[in-house]
Structures are given as structure tokens and as C-alpha cells.
Amino acid sequence: MCSPFAAPQTKEIPAQNGTFTIQSKVDVALVPVLVRDAHGRAVGNLKKEDFQIFDNDKPQVVAGFTIQRRAQSESDARFAQPAAVPGVNPQPAIVPERFIVFLFDDMHLSAGELAQAQNAGARILAGSLADSDMAAVVSISRRINSGLTRDRGALQEAIMKLHPQALYRTAGSECPNLDYYQADLIENKHNRAALEAAIDETLSCALGLQMRDVAERMAESAATRTLAIGEQDIRVTLSSLREFVRRMGALPGNRTLILVAPGFLILTPETRTEESQIMDIAAQSNVTVSTLDARGLYTTEIDASEMIKGSSQTSQLKSQYRRGSMSLSEDVMAELADGTGGTYFHNMQ
């Protein structure tokens, strides 16, 4: 079957041993978009000509365009129209107008950031939820789940039970002390400067070590280990986010998921695809994802508590990597909100 999205394939002449080589390259990205009007209603009469796609400020061709509408499910209909009981006058039920799920990223929030997020969540619960709203407080690690409820006390209690989960975090005392961003530069992008910085740090933090080749092996081993931990971390994070979005799709009425997080890194094509699929599921299920950067006002510079061992050049590179990492983490939060019709709240106290 021919696909209008596929680039021409290159056919190879079979080799003498009878094996075949097939090469295929497809440079197409799925961009799910949910457009709402001023009243929050989805707009479904747009055309391909109403959209423009840019990649690094360069306009891209829209190769295909489809509109997907969500039909009311049987469970929605049963919820909206409860069965009548013979001989009993039906009592007016308070049908939830909105379902709001507060998803706290306890796997990446520090203790200080989580305290700010708890205060923000408590204020939202106190002042923003209507009596007819149903809400839930859940966490990325799935250790907290209040269930959907109108009980504000239960929601507040769930928020206060949140604690940072150091499932895939390093202790910060490793030698060398690499993060996922620098490990990706070393292992996947073969960035020599990032490796040299890791080697320099190793020679400074490993007492008595003077052999550069040993330091290089230690740095490469640390990068491999850190990369594996980082990749597992992002897979678990995206899997949890996907599952909550999927479950919300079965609810009736207006559905909003509020992700409270410091952001997280998406560095590989595989995880980028997963992110796109989550936005696609949200768009198809009419789930709006809004994101709240729990870091508030923050600095991208490394402070005195995070002393870096090594030369001044190594310190400068590590600061540069910190800025790059935080910028990409912000991008993910903005993309999830923009791609589902939500709002990205950031740089706020």
C-alpha cells in the first residue's frame, strides 16, 4: 500500500548471497492540535490552510490534514441520563460540569519545589473548584491517588501526602557527577567537549588518580550508566502521563489535566514520538492538558552548593549544560499545553 507520507524508497540490487537491503526514509511528524474558542469549546470547521507549521522558524509543508471528532460513548450517555425507578420521583442529580486531575511530578520535583507546588495546589482547590466539579490528586510515581471526588478535604490530604520519589535520581556525590543531558551529549551525540569536561572532573574528584586513560574510562562508564537511568526515568514518566490521559478520555463532560512539574527531558526520537502520541490521545479524547512549572522564578546558574570539581572551563561547560537542560525541560511543558489546547504557567512566584 502506498502512503502519501512516505518518501521514495531506494531499491537495492540483491547481493550474491541472496540477501536484500531495503532502505526507507520518512521525514514526517504528526502534530496534533486542539483549537478552542473563547468559551473553551472545540472548533471543528478549520481547514489545512488555517494552519502553519514551523521548525526552528522555518516554514514546513503540511503533507496531510484530518479532523477527528469524539462521539459520545455509551458510558457518557448512561452517566448523563440515569435510569428512572418506577414509582419514585427522580431527584435532580448534580452532574459534574468539569473533571479536573492534578498530576504532580513527584519523580522530578525537589523538596523545595514540591512544597511550593503543594501550596499552589491548596490555593487552587480552595478558590477555583465549583461545587459541581469533581477532581483527583495523583502523582507520576502513582503512589498518590485520591480518586475522583468532590471532597475537598480528601484532595487536600492527598496533596499533603506528596513526597519526592528518588527512583531515578543520582545522589549527587558520584565521580564524575553527570546529568542526563551531559550523558546524552557524550554517548549519543559524541560531543568531545562534554567528554573532556567529564574526564577533567574525574581527575579532580578521584583522589590520587593521575592516569588520563583510566579517567576517560571512568567518565565513559558514568555516562553510560547515567544515560540508562535517564532513559528509564523518561519512559516511566511518559507512560504514567499517557495512562492518566487515556483514563480521562472515558469521562463525560469537560476534562482537564493539570501537570505540576519542573519539566523533564525528551532527548531521543523514540521519546519524542511518545510525547506526540500523548498529545494525539489527548486531542482525540478531548482532554486539555495545562502545565504548571513548579520551579516558579528560578535561575539556570549553578550555585555554590553544587560545587564542580575541575577547571574553570569545565565549570563553564557544566553551567552551559544546565541552561540547555532547563530550556529543553521548559519546551516539553509548553508543547504539551500548546498541543492540547491548554495553558503553560511558568516564571511565577
C-alpha positions, 0 to 999 in steps of 0.5 A: 500500500502506498502512503502519501507520507512516505518518501521514495524508497531506494531499491537495492540490487540483491547481493550474491548471497541472496540477501536484500537491503531495503532502505526507507526514509520518512521525514514526517511528524504528526502534530496534533492540535486542539483549537478552542474558542473563547468559551473553551469549546472545540472548533471543528470547521478549520481547514489545512490552510488555517494552519502553519507549521514551523521548525526552528522558524522555518516554514514546513509543508503540511503533507496531510490534514484530518479532523477527528471528532469524539462521539459520545460513548455509551458510558457518557450517555448512561452517566448523563441520563440515569435510569428512572425507578418506577414509582419514585420521583427522580431527584435532580442529580448534580452532574459534574460540569468539569473533571479536573486531575492534578498530576504532580511530578513527584519523580522530578520535583525537589523538596523545595519545589514540591512544597511550593507546588503543594501550596499552589495546589491548596490555593487552587482547590480552595478558590477555583473548584465549583461545587459541581466539579469533581477532581483527583490528586495523583502523582507520576510515581502513582503512589498518590491517588485520591480518586475522583471526588468532590471532597475537598478535604480528601484532595487536600490530604492527598496533596499533603501526602506528596513526597519526592520519589528518588527512583531515578535520581543520582545522589549527587556525590558520584565521580564524575557527577553527570546529568542526563543531558551531559550523558546524552551529549557524550554517548549519543551525540559524541560531543568531545567537549562534554567528554573532556569536561567529564574526564577533567572532573574525574581527575579532580574528584578521584583522589590520587588518580593521575592516569588520563586513560583510566579517567576517560574510562571512568567518565565513559562508564558514568555516562553510560550508566547515567544515560540508562537511568535517564532513559528509564526515568523518561519512559516511566514518566511518559507512560504514567502521563499517557495512562492518566490521559487515556483514563480521562478520555472515558469521562463525560463532560469537560476534562482537564489535566493539570501537570505540576512539574519542573519539566523533564527531558525528551532527548531521543526520537523514540521519546519524542514520538511518545510525547506526540502520541500523548498529545494525539490521545489527548486531542482525540479524547478531548482532554486539555492538558495545562502545565504548571512549572513548579520551579516558579522564578528560578535561575539556570546558574549553578550555585555554590552548593553544587560545587564542580570539581575541575577547571574553570572551563569545565565549570563553564561547560557544566553551567552551559549544560544546565541552561540547555537542560532547563530550556529543553525541560521548559519546551516539553511543558509548553508543547504539551499545553500548546498541543492540547489546547491548554495553558503553560504557567511558568516564571511565577512566584 
